[in-house]
Amino acid sequence: MPSLSKLFGLSATGGGDPQFMIAEYLIANILISHTISSTRGLKWLWRIDNHVSPRTDLEKSGPRAVLEGRLRQSQLDMLWRNEAAHANSMEHFPVFATALILAKMAGVSAADINYVGLTYTLARIAFVGNYILSSSLIGASLRPVFWWTAHVVCLKLIWRAGKAFNVV
């Protein structure tokens, strides 16, 4: 059984450089940002999903569902946070994709690119989970830590790629 380090592309079997896992990390984060963080599942479960006009589900159906007792206010609040986490995930994905692609083009090592891929993925999972589940100021205060962790590793990788492009 391979070690976690080898599984996530941080080290290679038998020495040398690990394989690039750019596609794996991009696909994982597409799934996180486009599907896992989506409100669709919870809205379907709580029966306020509207395929005709899905972007207005919460504002049109949410308060009515609370008044009718089909949904608790805390559940509606969670859906609002879920929707915000989903939007943030969609907005941030291009930064991540750009960082990985530029780094590969610039010749940054596979281990370094894979490290950023893993760190970003874990930080974004923590960010989305925290955003959806934290209903208190204390819990939500961790959210910027997760967001900045994901953002800074991308910026550092973009910086390294830029420096590598400038080597003559």
Secondary structure, DSSP 8 states (H G I E B T S, - for coil): ---HHHHTTSS-TTSS-----HHHHHHHHHHIIIIIT-SHHHHHHTT---SSSGGGHHHHHHHHHHHTTSS-HHHHHHHHHHHHHHHHHHHHHHHHHHHHHHHHHHT--HHHHHHHHHHHHHHHHHHHHHHHH--SHHHHTTHHHHHHHHHHHHHHHHHHHHHHHT--
